[in-house]
């Protein structure tokens, strides 16, 4: 069973009625910042800290 555009709009409308637009936008922004922090953490793990790189060369 696949959901069509009409069903998706109906579900979105019901969710907005239950939670309100303000709460949904707050959850969306928190989710976005969590994903951004997760990606930043992944990138930080790939590059060694500046102090470690200099110690290896000595």
C-alpha distances in whole Angstrom, upper triangle without the diagonal:
4,7,10,13,14,12,13,16,16,15,18,20,20,21,24,25,25,26,28,29,32,30,27,29,31,28,27,31,31,28,30,33,32,30,33,36,34,34,38,38,37,39,42,42,42,45,48,50,53,56,54,55,58,59,58,60,63
4,6,10,11,9,10,14,14,14,16,18,19,19,22,23,24,25,26,26,29,28,25,27,29,26,25,28,29,26,27,31,30,28,31,33,32,32,35,36,35,37,40,40,40,43,46,48,51,54,53,53,56,57,56,58,62
4,7,8,6,7,10,11,10,12,15,15,16,18,20,21,22,23,23,26,25,22,24,26,24,22,26,27,24,25,29,28,27,30,32,31,31,34,35,34,36,39,40,40,43,46,48,51,53,52,53,56,57,56,58,62
4,6,5,6,9,10,11,12,14,16,17,19,20,21,23,23,23,26,26,22,24,27,25,23,27,28,26,26,30,30,28,31,33,32,32,36,37,36,38,41,41,42,44,48,49,52,55,54,54,57,59,58,60,63
4,6,5,6,9,10,10,12,14,15,16,18,20,21,21,20,24,24,20,22,25,23,21,25,26,24,25,28,29,27,29,32,31,31,35,36,35,37,40,41,41,44,47,49,51,54,53,53,57,58,57,59,62
4,5,5,6,9,10,11,12,14,15,17,19,20,20,20,24,23,20,22,25,24,23,26,28,26,27,30,31,29,32,35,34,34,37,39,38,40,43,44,44,47,50,51,54,57,56,56,60,61,60,62,65
4,5,5,6,9,10,11,12,14,15,17,18,19,19,23,22,19,21,24,22,21,25,26,24,25,29,29,28,31,33,32,33,36,37,37,39,41,42,43,46,49,50,53,55,55,55,59,60,59,61,64
4,5,5,6,9,10,11,12,14,15,16,17,17,20,19,16,18,21,19,18,21,23,21,22,25,25,24,27,30,29,29,32,34,33,35,38,39,39,42,45,46,49,52,51,52,55,56,56,58,61
4,5,5,6,9,10,10,12,14,15,15,15,18,18,15,17,20,19,18,21,23,21,22,26,26,25,28,31,30,31,34,35,35,37,39,40,41,44,47,48,50,53,53,53,56,58,57,59,62
4,5,5,6,9,10,11,12,14,15,15,19,18,16,18,21,20,19,23,24,23,24,28,28,27,30,32,32,33,36,37,37,39,41,42,43,46,49,50,53,55,55,55,59,60,60,62,65
4,5,5,6,9,10,11,12,13,14,17,16,14,16,19,17,17,20,22,20,22,25,25,24,27,29,29,30,33,34,34,36,38,39,41,43,46,47,50,52,52,53,56,57,57,59,62
4,6,5,6,9,10,11,11,11,14,14,11,13,16,15,14,17,19,18,19,22,23,22,25,27,27,28,31,32,32,34,36,38,39,41,44,45,48,50,50,51,54,55,55,57,60
4,5,5,6,9,10,10,10,14,14,12,14,17,16,16,19,21,20,22,25,25,25,28,30,30,31,34,35,36,37,40,41,42,44,47,48,51,53,53,54,57,58,58,60,63
4,5,5,6,9,10,11,15,14,12,15,17,16,17,20,21,21,23,25,26,26,29,30,30,32,34,35,36,38,40,41,43,45,48,48,51,54,53,54,57,59,59,61,63
4,5,5,6,8,9,12,11,9,12,14,13,13,17,18,17,19,22,22,22,25,27,27,28,31,32,33,35,37,38,39,42,44,45,48,50,50,51,54,55,55,57,60
4,5,5,5,6,9,9,7,10,13,12,13,16,17,17,19,21,22,23,25,27,28,29,31,32,33,35,37,38,40,42,45,45,48,50,50,51,54,55,56,58,60
4,6,6,8,11,11,10,13,15,15,16,19,20,20,22,25,25,26,28,30,31,32,34,36,37,39,40,42,43,45,48,48,51,53,53,54,57,59,59,61,64
4,6,9,11,10,10,13,15,14,16,18,19,19,22,24,24,25,28,29,29,31,33,34,35,38,39,40,42,44,47,47,50,52,52,53,56,57,57,60,62
4,7,8,6,7,10,11,10,12,15,15,16,18,20,21,22,24,26,26,28,30,31,32,35,36,37,39,41,43,44,46,48,49,50,53,54,54,57,59
4,6,6,6,9,10,11,13,15,16,17,19,21,21,23,25,26,27,29,31,32,33,35,36,38,40,42,44,44,47,49,49,50,53,54,55,57,60
4,6,5,6,9,10,11,12,14,15,16,18,20,21,23,24,26,27,29,30,32,33,35,36,38,40,42,42,45,47,48,48,51,53,53,55,58
4,5,5,6,9,10,11,12,14,15,17,18,20,21,23,24,26,27,29,31,32,33,35,37,38,41,40,42,45,46,47,49,51,51,53,56
4,5,5,6,9,10,11,12,14,15,16,18,20,21,22,24,26,27,29,30,31,33,35,37,39,39,41,43,44,45,48,49,50,52,54
4,5,5,6,9,10,10,12,14,15,17,18,20,21,23,24,26,27,29,30,32,34,35,38,38,41,43,43,44,47,48,49,51,53
4,5,5,6,9,10,10,12,14,15,16,18,20,21,22,24,26,27,28,30,32,34,36,36,38,41,41,42,45,46,47,49,51
4,5,5,6,9,10,11,12,14,15,17,18,20,21,22,24,26,27,29,31,32,35,34,36,39,39,41,43,44,45,47,50
4,6,5,6,9,10,10,12,14,15,16,18,20,21,23,24,26,27,29,31,33,33,36,38,38,40,42,44,44,46,49
4,5,5,6,9,10,11,12,14,15,17,18,20,21,23,24,26,28,29,32,32,35,37,38,38,41,43,43,45,48
4,5,5,6,9,10,11,12,14,15,16,18,20,21,22,24,26,28,30,30,32,35,35,36,39,40,41,43,45
4,5,5,6,9,10,11,12,14,15,16,18,20,21,23,25,26,29,28,31,33,34,35,37,39,39,41,44
4,6,5,6,9,10,10,12,14,15,17,19,20,21,23,25,28,28,31,33,33,34,37,38,38,41,43
4,5,5,6,9,10,11,12,14,15,17,18,20,22,23,26,26,29,32,32,32,35,37,37,39,42
4,5,5,6,8,10,10,12,14,15,16,18,20,22,24,24,26,29,29,30,33,34,35,37,39
4,5,5,6,9,10,10,12,14,15,17,19,21,23,23,26,28,28,29,32,33,34,36,38
4,5,5,6,9,10,11,12,14,16,17,19,22,23,25,28,28,28,32,33,33,35,38
4,5,5,6,9,10,11,12,14,16,17,20,20,23,26,26,26,29,31,31,33,35
4,5,5,6,9,10,10,12,15,16,18,18,21,23,23,24,27,28,29,31,33
4,5,5,6,9,10,11,13,15,17,18,21,24,23,24,27,28,28,31,33
4,5,5,6,9,10,11,13,16,17,20,23,22,23,26,27,27,29,32
4,5,5,6,9,10,11,14,14,17,20,20,20,23,25,25,27,29
4,5,5,6,9,11,13,13,16,18,18,19,22,23,23,26,28
4,6,5,7,9,12,14,17,19,18,19,22,23,23,25,28
4,5,5,7,10,12,14,17,17,16,20,21,21,23,26
4,6,6,8,9,12,14,14,14,17,19,19,21,23
4,6,7,9,13,14,13,14,17,18,17,20,23
4,7,10,12,15,13,13,16,17,16,19,22
4,7,9,12,10,10,13,15,14,16,19
4,6,8,6,7,10,11,11,13,16
4,6,6,7,9,10,11,13,15
4,6,5,7,9,11,12,13
4,6,5,6,9,10,11
4,6,5,6,9,10
4,6,5,7,9
4,6,5,7
4,5,5
4,6
4
